[in-house]
């Protein structure tokens, strides 16, 4: 698997976009559930915060 670096200007700003991005990074056979799991792991690792409106704030 390759690691894609997302510059600060083009990082997903909403949770739904972040899930889609994670899912596409996992490959064609990835599911929405797997994309959600990646986002949840990033949240648990305190790499990002998602507010009540779904806005993503990065802590990288």
PDBQT receptor file of N, H, CA, C and O in Angstrom, charges set to zero:
ATOM      1  N   UNK A   1       0.844  -1.173   0.000  1.00  0.00    +0.000 N 
ATOM      2  CA  UNK A   1       0.000   0.000   0.000  1.00  0.00    +0.000 C 
ATOM      3  C   UNK A   1       0.889   1.237   0.000  1.00  0.00    +0.000 C 
ATOM      4  O   UNK A   1       1.896   1.291   0.707  1.00  0.00    +0.000 OA
ATOM      5  N   UNK A   2       0.510   2.222  -0.794  1.00  0.00    +0.000 N 
ATOM      6  H   UNK A   2      -0.308   2.178  -1.369  1.00  0.00    +0.000 HD
ATOM      7  CA  UNK A   2       1.261   3.465  -0.813  1.00  0.00    +0.000 C 
ATOM      8  C   UNK A   2       0.599   4.476   0.113  1.00  0.00    +0.000 C 
ATOM      9  O   UNK A   2      -0.610   4.435   0.341  1.00  0.00    +0.000 OA
ATOM     10  N   UNK A   3       1.401   5.370   0.632  1.00  0.00    +0.000 N 
ATOM     11  H   UNK A   3       2.383   5.403   0.447  1.00  0.00    +0.000 HD
ATOM     12  CA  UNK A   3       0.876   6.406   1.503  1.00  0.00    +0.000 C 
ATOM     13  C   UNK A   3       0.791   7.698   0.721  1.00  0.00    +0.000 C 
ATOM     14  O   UNK A   3       1.782   8.159   0.153  1.00  0.00    +0.000 OA
ATOM     15  N   UNK A   4      -0.387   8.277   0.692  1.00  0.00    +0.000 N 
ATOM     16  H   UNK A   4      -1.191   7.903   1.153  1.00  0.00    +0.000 HD
ATOM     17  CA  UNK A   4      -0.599   9.531  -0.020  1.00  0.00    +0.000 C 
ATOM     18  C   UNK A   4      -0.546  10.667   0.994  1.00  0.00    +0.000 C 
ATOM     19  O   UNK A   4      -1.191  10.607   2.041  1.00  0.00    +0.000 OA
ATOM     20  N   UNK A   5       0.215  11.684   0.682  1.00  0.00    +0.000 N 
ATOM     21  H   UNK A   5       0.740  11.733  -0.168  1.00  0.00    +0.000 HD
ATOM     22  CA  UNK A   5       0.295  12.853   1.546  1.00  0.00    +0.000 C 
ATOM     23  C   UNK A   5      -0.696  13.878   1.017  1.00  0.00    +0.000 C 
ATOM     24  O   UNK A   5      -0.652  14.265  -0.150  1.00  0.00    +0.000 OA
ATOM     25  N   UNK A   6      -1.582  14.305   1.892  1.00  0.00    +0.000 N 
ATOM     26  H   UNK A   6      -1.618  13.991   2.841  1.00  0.00    +0.000 HD
ATOM     27  CA  UNK A   6      -2.578  15.299   1.511  1.00  0.00    +0.000 C 
ATOM     28  C   UNK A   6      -2.136  16.632   2.077  1.00  0.00    +0.000 C 
ATOM     29  O   UNK A   6      -1.958  16.778   3.286  1.00  0.00    +0.000 OA
ATOM     30  N   UNK A   7      -1.959  17.609   1.192  1.00  0.00    +0.000 N 
ATOM     31  H   UNK A   7      -2.104  17.490   0.210  1.00  0.00    +0.000 HD
ATOM     32  CA  UNK A   7      -1.504  18.912   1.657  1.00  0.00    +0.000 C 
ATOM     33  C   UNK A   7      -2.615  19.603   2.444  1.00  0.00    +0.000 C 
ATOM     34  O   UNK A   7      -3.790  19.289   2.255  1.00  0.00    +0.000 OA
ATOM     35  N   UNK A   8      -2.260  20.532   3.317  1.00  0.00    +0.000 N 
ATOM     36  H   UNK A   8      -1.306  20.787   3.470  1.00  0.00    +0.000 HD
ATOM     37  CA  UNK A   8      -3.265  21.213   4.145  1.00  0.00    +0.000 C 
ATOM     38  C   UNK A   8      -4.380  21.888   3.350  1.00  0.00    +0.000 C 
ATOM     39  O   UNK A   8      -5.498  22.017   3.848  1.00  0.00    +0.000 OA
ATOM     40  N   UNK A   9      -4.099  22.316   2.141  1.00  0.00    +0.000 N 
ATOM     41  H   UNK A   9      -3.190  22.212   1.735  1.00  0.00    +0.000 HD
ATOM     42  CA  UNK A   9      -5.102  23.029   1.350  1.00  0.00    +0.000 C 
ATOM     43  C   UNK A   9      -6.152  22.115   0.736  1.00  0.00    +0.000 C 
ATOM     44  O   UNK A   9      -7.249  22.573   0.419  1.00  0.00    +0.000 OA
ATOM     45  N   UNK A  10      -5.844  20.843   0.562  1.00  0.00    +0.000 N 
ATOM     46  H   UNK A  10      -4.953  20.471   0.820  1.00  0.00    +0.000 HD
ATOM     47  CA  UNK A  10      -6.828  19.967  -0.071  1.00  0.00    +0.000 C 
ATOM     48  C   UNK A  10      -7.250  18.787   0.808  1.00  0.00    +0.000 C 
ATOM     49  O   UNK A  10      -7.680  17.754   0.295  1.00  0.00    +0.000 OA
ATOM     50  N   UNK A  11      -7.130  18.937   2.108  1.00  0.00    +0.000 N 
ATOM     51  H   UNK A  11      -6.781  19.776   2.524  1.00  0.00    +0.000 HD
ATOM     52  CA  UNK A  11      -7.623  17.900   3.017  1.00  0.00    +0.000 C 
ATOM     53  C   UNK A  11      -9.140  17.957   3.063  1.00  0.00    +0.000 C 
ATOM     54  O   UNK A  11      -9.722  19.037   2.963  1.00  0.00    +0.000 OA
ATOM     55  N   UNK A  12      -9.788  16.803   3.213  1.00  0.00    +0.000 N 
ATOM     56  H   UNK A  12      -9.315  15.926   3.294  1.00  0.00    +0.000 HD
ATOM     57  CA  UNK A  12     -11.250  16.808   3.348  1.00  0.00    +0.000 C 
ATOM     58  C   UNK A  12     -11.687  17.656   4.548  1.00  0.00    +0.000 C 
ATOM     59  O   UNK A  12     -11.088  17.590   5.621  1.00  0.00    +0.000 OA
ATOM     60  N   UNK A  13     -12.733  18.447   4.347  1.00  0.00    +0.000 N 
ATOM     61  H   UNK A  13     -13.219  18.501   3.475  1.00  0.00    +0.000 HD
ATOM     62  CA  UNK A  13     -13.202  19.345   5.397  1.00  0.00    +0.000 C 
ATOM     63  C   UNK A  13     -14.414  18.800   6.149  1.00  0.00    +0.000 C 
ATOM     64  O   UNK A  13     -14.731  19.278   7.239  1.00  0.00    +0.000 OA
ATOM     65  N   UNK A  14     -15.091  17.812   5.583  1.00  0.00    +0.000 N 
ATOM     66  H   UNK A  14     -14.834  17.424   4.698  1.00  0.00    +0.000 HD
ATOM     67  CA  UNK A  14     -16.275  17.212   6.198  1.00  0.00    +0.000 C 
ATOM     68  C   UNK A  14     -16.054  15.718   6.410  1.00  0.00    +0.000 C 
ATOM     69  O   UNK A  14     -15.285  15.083   5.689  1.00  0.00    +0.000 OA
ATOM     70  N   UNK A  15     -16.738  15.171   7.406  1.00  0.00    +0.000 N 
ATOM     71  H   UNK A  15     -17.362  15.687   7.992  1.00  0.00    +0.000 HD
ATOM     72  CA  UNK A  15     -16.578  13.746   7.727  1.00  0.00    +0.000 C 
ATOM     73  C   UNK A  15     -16.949  12.867   6.536  1.00  0.00    +0.000 C 
ATOM     74  O   UNK A  15     -16.253  11.894   6.248  1.00  0.00    +0.000 OA
ATOM     75  N   UNK A  16     -18.031  13.197   5.846  1.00  0.00    +0.000 N 
ATOM     76  H   UNK A  16     -18.596  13.987   6.079  1.00  0.00    +0.000 HD
ATOM     77  CA  UNK A  16     -18.447  12.362   4.717  1.00  0.00    +0.000 C 
ATOM     78  C   UNK A  16     -17.379  12.320   3.627  1.00  0.00    +0.000 C 
ATOM     79  O   UNK A  16     -17.145  11.274   3.021  1.00  0.00    +0.000 OA
ATOM     80  N   UNK A  17     -16.737  13.453   3.381  1.00  0.00    +0.000 N 
ATOM     81  H   UNK A  17     -16.927  14.302   3.873  1.00  0.00    +0.000 HD
ATOM     82  CA  UNK A  17     -15.663  13.505   2.389  1.00  0.00    +0.000 C 
ATOM     83  C   UNK A  17     -14.450  12.736   2.884  1.00  0.00    +0.000 C 
ATOM     84  O   UNK A  17     -13.772  12.068   2.103  1.00  0.00    +0.000 OA
ATOM     85  N   UNK A  18     -14.176  12.827   4.172  1.00  0.00    +0.000 N 
ATOM     86  H   UNK A  18     -14.727  13.369   4.806  1.00  0.00    +0.000 HD
ATOM     87  CA  UNK A  18     -13.043  12.104   4.763  1.00  0.00    +0.000 C 
ATOM     88  C   UNK A  18     -13.249  10.594   4.646  1.00  0.00    +0.000 C 
ATOM     89  O   UNK A  18     -12.312   9.861   4.332  1.00  0.00    +0.000 OA
ATOM     90  N   UNK A  19     -14.470  10.133   4.898  1.00  0.00    +0.000 N 
ATOM     91  H   UNK A  19     -15.231  10.729   5.154  1.00  0.00    +0.000 HD
ATOM     92  CA  UNK A  19     -14.777   8.705   4.767  1.00  0.00    +0.000 C 
ATOM     93  C   UNK A  19     -14.593   8.264   3.318  1.00  0.00    +0.000 C 
ATOM     94  O   UNK A  19     -14.022   7.204   3.062  1.00  0.00    +0.000 OA
ATOM     95  N   UNK A  20     -15.068   9.063   2.372  1.00  0.00    +0.000 N 
ATOM     96  H   UNK A  20     -15.531   9.925   2.580  1.00  0.00    +0.000 HD
ATOM     97  CA  UNK A  20     -14.904   8.737   0.952  1.00  0.00    +0.000 C 
ATOM     98  C   UNK A  20     -13.433   8.679   0.569  1.00  0.00    +0.000 C 
ATOM     99  O   UNK A  20     -13.009   7.797  -0.177  1.00  0.00    +0.000 OA
ATOM    100  N   UNK A  21     -12.657   9.631   1.088  1.00  0.00    +0.000 N 
ATOM    101  H   UNK A  21     -13.001  10.348   1.694  1.00  0.00    +0.000 HD
ATOM    102  CA  UNK A  21     -11.221   9.657   0.801  1.00  0.00    +0.000 C 
ATOM    103  C   UNK A  21     -10.531   8.418   1.372  1.00  0.00    +0.000 C 
ATOM    104  O   UNK A  21      -9.716   7.790   0.695  1.00  0.00    +0.000 OA
ATOM    105  N   UNK A  22     -10.855   8.071   2.606  1.00  0.00    +0.000 N 
ATOM    106  H   UNK A  22     -11.517   8.581   3.156  1.00  0.00    +0.000 HD
ATOM    107  CA  UNK A  22     -10.266   6.878   3.235  1.00  0.00    +0.000 C 
ATOM    108  C   UNK A  22     -10.640   5.629   2.451  1.00  0.00    +0.000 C 
ATOM    109  O   UNK A  22      -9.803   4.757   2.217  1.00  0.00    +0.000 OA
ATOM    110  N   UNK A  23     -11.897   5.551   2.048  1.00  0.00    +0.000 N 
ATOM    111  H   UNK A  23     -12.577   6.260   2.238  1.00  0.00    +0.000 HD
ATOM    112  CA  UNK A  23     -12.381   4.399   1.284  1.00  0.00    +0.000 C 
ATOM    113  C   UNK A  23     -11.646   4.271  -0.047  1.00  0.00    +0.000 C 
ATOM    114  O   UNK A  23     -11.249   3.170  -0.430  1.00  0.00    +0.000 OA
ATOM    115  N   UNK A  24     -11.462   5.381  -0.752  1.00  0.00    +0.000 N 
ATOM    116  H   UNK A  24     -11.784   6.275  -0.441  1.00  0.00    +0.000 HD
ATOM    117  CA  UNK A  24     -10.768   5.319  -2.040  1.00  0.00    +0.000 C 
ATOM    118  C   UNK A  24      -9.289   4.976  -1.855  1.00  0.00    +0.000 C 
ATOM    119  O   UNK A  24      -8.682   4.339  -2.716  1.00  0.00    +0.000 OA
ATOM    120  N   UNK A  25      -8.718   5.398  -0.740  1.00  0.00    +0.000 N 
ATOM    121  H   UNK A  25      -9.211   5.915  -0.040  1.00  0.00    +0.000 HD
ATOM    122  CA  UNK A  25      -7.317   5.067  -0.460  1.00  0.00    +0.000 C 
ATOM    123  C   UNK A  25      -7.124   3.576  -0.185  1.00  0.00    +0.000 C 
ATOM    124  O   UNK A  25      -6.043   3.032  -0.411  1.00  0.00    +0.000 OA
ATOM    125  N   UNK A  26      -8.174   2.924   0.302  1.00  0.00    +0.000 N 
ATOM    126  H   UNK A  26      -9.052   3.367   0.485  1.00  0.00    +0.000 HD
ATOM    127  CA  UNK A  26      -8.104   1.496   0.603  1.00  0.00    +0.000 C 
ATOM    128  C   UNK A  26      -8.236   0.625  -0.645  1.00  0.00    +0.000 C 
ATOM    129  O   UNK A  26      -7.835  -0.539  -0.631  1.00  0.00    +0.000 OA
ATOM    130  N   UNK A  27      -8.786   1.169  -1.709  1.00  0.00    +0.000 N 
ATOM    131  H   UNK A  27      -9.112   2.114  -1.720  1.00  0.00    +0.000 HD
ATOM    132  CA  UNK A  27      -8.919   0.405  -2.951  1.00  0.00    +0.000 C 
ATOM    133  C   UNK A  27     -10.368   0.216  -3.359  1.00  0.00    +0.000 C 
ATOM    134  O   UNK A  27     -11.289   0.553  -2.615  1.00  0.00    +0.000 OA
ATOM    135  N   UNK A  28     -10.552  -0.322  -4.542  1.00  0.00    +0.000 N 
ATOM    136  H   UNK A  28      -9.804  -0.595  -5.147  1.00  0.00    +0.000 HD
ATOM    137  CA  UNK A  28     -11.881  -0.457  -5.137  1.00  0.00    +0.000 C 
ATOM    138  C   UNK A  28     -12.836  -1.334  -4.343  1.00  0.00    +0.000 C 
ATOM    139  O   UNK A  28     -14.045  -1.103  -4.357  1.00  0.00    +0.000 OA
ATOM    140  N   UNK A  29     -12.310  -2.334  -3.655  1.00  0.00    +0.000 N 
ATOM    141  H   UNK A  29     -11.328  -2.522  -3.644  1.00  0.00    +0.000 HD
ATOM    142  CA  UNK A  29     -13.182  -3.261  -2.935  1.00  0.00    +0.000 C 
ATOM    143  C   UNK A  29     -13.524  -2.794  -1.522  1.00  0.00    +0.000 C 
ATOM    144  O   UNK A  29     -14.220  -3.502  -0.794  1.00  0.00    +0.000 OA
ATOM    145  N   UNK A  30     -13.047  -1.618  -1.124  1.00  0.00    +0.000 N 
ATOM    146  H   UNK A  30     -12.481  -1.043  -1.715  1.00  0.00    +0.000 HD
ATOM    147  CA  UNK A  30     -13.309  -1.101   0.223  1.00  0.00    +0.000 C 
ATOM    148  C   UNK A  30     -14.781  -0.730   0.379  1.00  0.00    +0.000 C 
ATOM    149  O   UNK A  30     -15.434  -0.291  -0.567  1.00  0.00    +0.000 OA
ATOM    150  N   UNK A  31     -15.278  -0.918   1.586  1.00  0.00    +0.000 N 
ATOM    151  H   UNK A  31     -14.747  -1.275   2.354  1.00  0.00    +0.000 HD
ATOM    152  CA  UNK A  31     -16.675  -0.610   1.888  1.00  0.00    +0.000 C 
ATOM    153  C   UNK A  31     -16.771   0.690   2.686  1.00  0.00    +0.000 C 
ATOM    154  O   UNK A  31     -15.775   1.199   3.200  1.00  0.00    +0.000 OA
ATOM    155  N   UNK A  32     -17.991   1.211   2.776  1.00  0.00    +0.000 N 
ATOM    156  H   UNK A  32     -18.800   0.797   2.359  1.00  0.00    +0.000 HD
ATOM    157  CA  UNK A  32     -18.226   2.397   3.600  1.00  0.00    +0.000 C 
ATOM    158  C   UNK A  32     -17.837   2.124   5.051  1.00  0.00    +0.000 C 
ATOM    159  O   UNK A  32     -17.290   2.990   5.733  1.00  0.00    +0.000 OA
ATOM    160  N   UNK A  33     -18.126   0.918   5.509  1.00  0.00    +0.000 N 
ATOM    161  H   UNK A  33     -18.570   0.214   4.956  1.00  0.00    +0.000 HD
ATOM    162  CA  UNK A  33     -17.801   0.535   6.886  1.00  0.00    +0.000 C 
ATOM    163  C   UNK A  33     -16.290   0.595   7.131  1.00  0.00    +0.000 C 
ATOM    164  O   UNK A  33     -15.852   1.039   8.193  1.00  0.00    +0.000 OA
ATOM    165  N   UNK A  34     -15.506   0.158   6.170  1.00  0.00    +0.000 N 
ATOM    166  H   UNK A  34     -15.861  -0.202   5.308  1.00  0.00    +0.000 HD
ATOM    167  CA  UNK A  34     -14.052   0.213   6.299  1.00  0.00    +0.000 C 
ATOM    168  C   UNK A  34     -13.560   1.657   6.296  1.00  0.00    +0.000 C 
ATOM    169  O   UNK A  34     -12.655   2.004   7.056  1.00  0.00    +0.000 OA
ATOM    170  N   UNK A  35     -14.144   2.498   5.452  1.00  0.00    +0.000 N 
ATOM    171  H   UNK A  35     -14.879   2.216   4.834  1.00  0.00    +0.000 HD
ATOM    172  CA  UNK A  35     -13.795   3.919   5.432  1.00  0.00    +0.000 C 
ATOM    173  C   UNK A  35     -14.117   4.574   6.762  1.00  0.00    +0.000 C 
ATOM    174  O   UNK A  35     -13.320   5.358   7.278  1.00  0.00    +0.000 OA
ATOM    175  N   UNK A  36     -15.286   4.259   7.324  1.00  0.00    +0.000 N 
ATOM    176  H   UNK A  36     -15.933   3.623   6.904  1.00  0.00    +0.000 HD
ATOM    177  CA  UNK A  36     -15.681   4.775   8.637  1.00  0.00    +0.000 C 
ATOM    178  C   UNK A  36     -14.698   4.311   9.711  1.00  0.00    +0.000 C 
ATOM    179  O   UNK A  36     -14.360   5.074  10.615  1.00  0.00    +0.000 OA
ATOM    180  N   UNK A  37     -14.241   3.067   9.615  1.00  0.00    +0.000 N 
ATOM    181  H   UNK A  37     -14.516   2.447   8.880  1.00  0.00    +0.000 HD
ATOM    182  CA  UNK A  37     -13.304   2.519  10.604  1.00  0.00    +0.000 C 
ATOM    183  C   UNK A  37     -11.973   3.269  10.567  1.00  0.00    +0.000 C 
ATOM    184  O   UNK A  37     -11.384   3.536  11.615  1.00  0.00    +0.000 OA
ATOM    185  N   UNK A  38     -11.502   3.605   9.386  1.00  0.00    +0.000 N 
ATOM    186  H   UNK A  38     -11.980   3.389   8.535  1.00  0.00    +0.000 HD
ATOM    187  CA  UNK A  38     -10.246   4.359   9.256  1.00  0.00    +0.000 C 
ATOM    188  C   UNK A  38     -10.395   5.731   9.909  1.00  0.00    +0.000 C 
ATOM    189  O   UNK A  38      -9.520   6.163  10.660  1.00  0.00    +0.000 OA
ATOM    190  N   UNK A  39     -11.496   6.409   9.624  1.00  0.00    +0.000 N 
ATOM    191  H   UNK A  39     -12.207   6.057   9.014  1.00  0.00    +0.000 HD
ATOM    192  CA  UNK A  39     -11.740   7.734  10.201  1.00  0.00    +0.000 C 
ATOM    193  C   UNK A  39     -11.845   7.627  11.715  1.00  0.00    +0.000 C 
ATOM    194  O   UNK A  39     -11.322   8.481  12.430  1.00  0.00    +0.000 OA
ATOM    195  N   UNK A  40     -12.504   6.603  12.210  1.00  0.00    +0.000 N 
ATOM    196  H   UNK A  40     -12.929   5.909  11.629  1.00  0.00    +0.000 HD
ATOM    197  CA  UNK A  40     -12.637   6.414  13.661  1.00  0.00    +0.000 C 
ATOM    198  C   UNK A  40     -11.278   6.161  14.311  1.00  0.00    +0.000 C 
ATOM    199  O   UNK A  40     -11.013   6.659  15.404  1.00  0.00    +0.000 OA
ATOM    200  N   UNK A  41     -10.424   5.395  13.651  1.00  0.00    +0.000 N 
ATOM    201  H   UNK A  41     -10.640   4.990  12.762  1.00  0.00    +0.000 HD
ATOM    202  CA  UNK A  41      -9.074   5.155  14.189  1.00  0.00    +0.000 C 
ATOM    203  C   UNK A  41      -8.270   6.454  14.248  1.00  0.00    +0.000 C 
ATOM    204  O   UNK A  41      -7.552   6.695  15.219  1.00  0.00    +0.000 OA
ATOM    205  N   UNK A  42      -8.386   7.280  13.229  1.00  0.00    +0.000 N 
ATOM    206  H   UNK A  42      -8.969   7.085  12.441  1.00  0.00    +0.000 HD
ATOM    207  CA  UNK A  42      -7.701   8.575  13.232  1.00  0.00    +0.000 C 
ATOM    208  C   UNK A  42      -8.233   9.468  14.347  1.00  0.00    +0.000 C 
ATOM    209  O   UNK A  42      -7.477  10.201  14.985  1.00  0.00    +0.000 OA
ATOM    210  N   UNK A  43      -9.546   9.398  14.574  1.00  0.00    +0.000 N 
ATOM    211  H   UNK A  43     -10.160   8.803  14.056  1.00  0.00    +0.000 HD
ATOM    212  CA  UNK A  43     -10.143  10.181  15.655  1.00  0.00    +0.000 C 
ATOM    213  C   UNK A  43      -9.664   9.690  17.018  1.00  0.00    +0.000 C 
ATOM    214  O   UNK A  43      -9.314  10.493  17.883  1.00  0.00    +0.000 OA
ATOM    215  N   UNK A  44      -9.648   8.365  17.210  1.00  0.00    +0.000 N 
ATOM    216  H   UNK A  44      -9.932   7.713  16.508  1.00  0.00    +0.000 HD
ATOM    217  CA  UNK A  44      -9.174   7.779  18.472  1.00  0.00    +0.000 C 
ATOM    218  C   UNK A  44      -7.702   8.095  18.727  1.00  0.00    +0.000 C 
ATOM    219  O   UNK A  44      -7.287   8.267  19.873  1.00  0.00    +0.000 OA
ATOM    220  N   UNK A  45      -6.915   8.171  17.648  1.00  0.00    +0.000 N 
ATOM    221  H   UNK A  45      -7.253   8.032  16.717  1.00  0.00    +0.000 HD
ATOM    222  CA  UNK A  45      -5.485   8.477  17.766  1.00  0.00    +0.000 C 
ATOM    223  C   UNK A  45      -5.253   9.977  17.925  1.00  0.00    +0.000 C 
ATOM    224  O   UNK A  45      -4.112  10.434  18.005  1.00  0.00    +0.000 OA
ATOM    225  N   UNK A  46      -6.345  10.737  17.968  1.00  0.00    +0.000 N 
ATOM    226  H   UNK A  46      -7.272  10.366  17.903  1.00  0.00    +0.000 HD
ATOM    227  CA  UNK A  46      -6.314  12.192  18.145  1.00  0.00    +0.000 C 
ATOM    228  C   UNK A  46      -5.581  12.903  17.008  1.00  0.00    +0.000 C 
ATOM    229  O   UNK A  46      -4.958  13.946  17.205  1.00  0.00    +0.000 OA
ATOM    230  N   UNK A  47      -5.672  12.314  15.815  1.00  0.00    +0.000 N 
ATOM    231  H   UNK A  47      -6.179  11.467  15.655  1.00  0.00    +0.000 HD
ATOM    232  CA  UNK A  47      -5.101  12.933  14.620  1.00  0.00    +0.000 C 
ATOM    233  C   UNK A  47      -6.093  13.892  13.979  1.00  0.00    +0.000 C 
ATOM    234  O   UNK A  47      -5.708  14.772  13.209  1.00  0.00    +0.000 OA
ATOM    235  N   UNK A  48      -7.381  13.715  14.303  1.00  0.00    +0.000 N 
ATOM    236  H   UNK A  48      -7.693  13.000  14.928  1.00  0.00    +0.000 HD
ATOM    237  CA  UNK A  48      -8.398  14.628  13.826  1.00  0.00    +0.000 C 
ATOM    238  C   UNK A  48      -9.551  14.689  14.802  1.00  0.00    +0.000 C 
ATOM    239  O   UNK A  48      -9.765  13.778  15.602  1.00  0.00    +0.000 OA
ATOM    240  N   UNK A  49     -10.294  15.788  14.718  1.00  0.00    +0.000 N 
ATOM    241  H   UNK A  49     -10.120  16.527  14.068  1.00  0.00    +0.000 HD
ATOM    242  CA  UNK A  49     -11.472  16.000  15.549  1.00  0.00    +0.000 C 
ATOM    243  C   UNK A  49     -12.634  16.270  14.607  1.00  0.00    +0.000 C 
ATOM    244  O   UNK A  49     -12.494  17.017  13.638  1.00  0.00    +0.000 OA
ATOM    245  N   UNK A  50     -13.782  15.662  14.891  1.00  0.00    +0.000 N 
ATOM    246  H   UNK A  50     -13.895  15.055  15.678  1.00  0.00    +0.000 HD
ATOM    247  CA  UNK A  50     -14.971  15.881  14.081  1.00  0.00    +0.000 C 
ATOM    248  C   UNK A  50     -16.028  16.500  14.986  1.00  0.00    +0.000 C 
ATOM    249  O   UNK A  50     -16.411  15.914  15.998  1.00  0.00    +0.000 OA
ATOM    250  N   UNK A  51     -16.497  17.692  14.614  1.00  0.00    +0.000 N 
ATOM    251  H   UNK A  51     -16.186  18.168  13.792  1.00  0.00    +0.000 HD
ATOM    252  CA  UNK A  51     -17.482  18.370  15.459  1.00  0.00    +0.000 C 
ATOM    253  C   UNK A  51     -18.894  17.862  15.170  1.00  0.00    +0.000 C 
ATOM    254  O   UNK A  51     -19.089  16.996  14.316  1.00  0.00    +0.000 OA
ATOM    255  N   UNK A  52     -19.869  18.405  15.884  1.00  0.00    +0.000 N 
ATOM    256  H   UNK A  52     -19.710  19.109  16.578  1.00  0.00    +0.000 HD
ATOM    257  CA  UNK A  52     -21.260  17.954  15.762  1.00  0.00    +0.000 C 
ATOM    258  C   UNK A  52     -21.862  18.218  14.384  1.00  0.00    +0.000 C 
ATOM    259  O   UNK A  52     -22.860  17.595  14.019  1.00  0.00    +0.000 OA
ATOM    260  N   UNK A  53     -21.275  19.125  13.619  1.00  0.00    +0.000 N 
ATOM    261  H   UNK A  53     -20.465  19.631  13.916  1.00  0.00    +0.000 HD
ATOM    262  CA  UNK A  53     -21.750  19.412  12.271  1.00  0.00    +0.000 C 
ATOM    263  C   UNK A  53     -21.022  18.591  11.205  1.00  0.00    +0.000 C 
ATOM    264  O   UNK A  53     -21.344  18.683  10.020  1.00  0.00    +0.000 OA
ATOM    265  N   UNK A  54     -20.039  17.790  11.628  1.00  0.00    +0.000 N 
ATOM    266  H   UNK A  54     -19.777  17.716  12.590  1.00  0.00    +0.000 HD
ATOM    267  CA  UNK A  54     -19.292  16.955  10.693  1.00  0.00    +0.000 C 
ATOM    268  C   UNK A  54     -18.033  17.610  10.142  1.00  0.00    +0.000 C 
ATOM    269  O   UNK A  54     -17.384  17.048   9.260  1.00  0.00    +0.000 OA
ATOM    270  N   UNK A  55     -17.676  18.787  10.644  1.00  0.00    +0.000 N 
ATOM    271  H   UNK A  55     -18.204  19.244  11.360  1.00  0.00    +0.000 HD
ATOM    272  CA  UNK A  55     -16.457  19.452  10.184  1.00  0.00    +0.000 C 
ATOM    273  C   UNK A  55     -15.228  18.776  10.777  1.00  0.00    +0.000 C 
ATOM    274  O   UNK A  55     -15.216  18.423  11.957  1.00  0.00    +0.000 OA
ATOM    275  N   UNK A  56     -14.211  18.600   9.969  1.00  0.00    +0.000 N 
ATOM    276  H   UNK A  56     -14.222  18.887   9.011  1.00  0.00    +0.000 HD
ATOM    277  CA  UNK A  56     -12.990  17.919  10.390  1.00  0.00    +0.000 C 
ATOM    278  C   UNK A  56     -11.898  18.947  10.695  1.00  0.00    +0.000 C 
ATOM    279  O   UNK A  56     -11.650  19.862   9.909  1.00  0.00    +0.000 OA
ATOM    280  N   UNK A  57     -11.248  18.776  11.855  1.00  0.00    +0.000 N 
ATOM    281  H   UNK A  57     -11.448  18.033  12.493  1.00  0.00    +0.000 HD
ATOM    282  CA  UNK A  57     -10.099  19.582  12.228  1.00  0.00    +0.000 C 
ATOM    283  C   UNK A  57      -8.935  18.619  12.409  1.00  0.00    +0.000 C 
ATOM    284  O   UNK A  57      -9.050  17.627  13.130  1.00  0.00    +0.000 OA
ATOM    285  N   UNK A  58      -7.821  18.908  11.760  1.00  0.00    +0.000 N 
ATOM    286  H   UNK A  58      -7.728  19.713  11.175  1.00  0.00    +0.000 HD
ATOM    287  CA  UNK A  58      -6.662  18.022  11.800  1.00  0.00    +0.000 C 
ATOM    288  C   UNK A  58      -5.726  18.385  12.935  1.00  0.00    +0.000 C 
ATOM    289  O   UNK A  58      -5.515  19.563  13.224  1.00  0.00    +0.000 OA
ATOM    290  N   UNK A  59      -5.161  17.362  13.582  1.00  0.00    +0.000 N 
ATOM    291  H   UNK A  59      -5.332  16.405  13.347  1.00  0.00    +0.000 HD
ATOM    292  CA  UNK A  59      -4.208  17.536  14.679  1.00  0.00    +0.000 C 
ATOM    293  C   UNK A  59      -2.897  16.838  14.319  1.00  0.00    +0.000 C 
ATOM    294  O   UNK A  59      -2.357  16.068  15.113  1.00  0.00    +0.000 OA
ATOM    295  N   UNK A  60      -2.399  17.110  13.131  1.00  0.00    +0.000 N 
ATOM    296  H   UNK A  60      -2.838  17.735  12.486  1.00  0.00    +0.000 HD
ATOM    297  CA  UNK A  60      -1.206  16.420  12.646  1.00  0.00    +0.000 C 
ATOM    298  C   UNK A  60       0.011  17.278  12.861  1.00  0.00    +0.000 C 
ATOM    299  O   UNK A  60       1.121  16.872  12.517  1.00  0.00    +0.000 OA
TER     300      UNK A  60
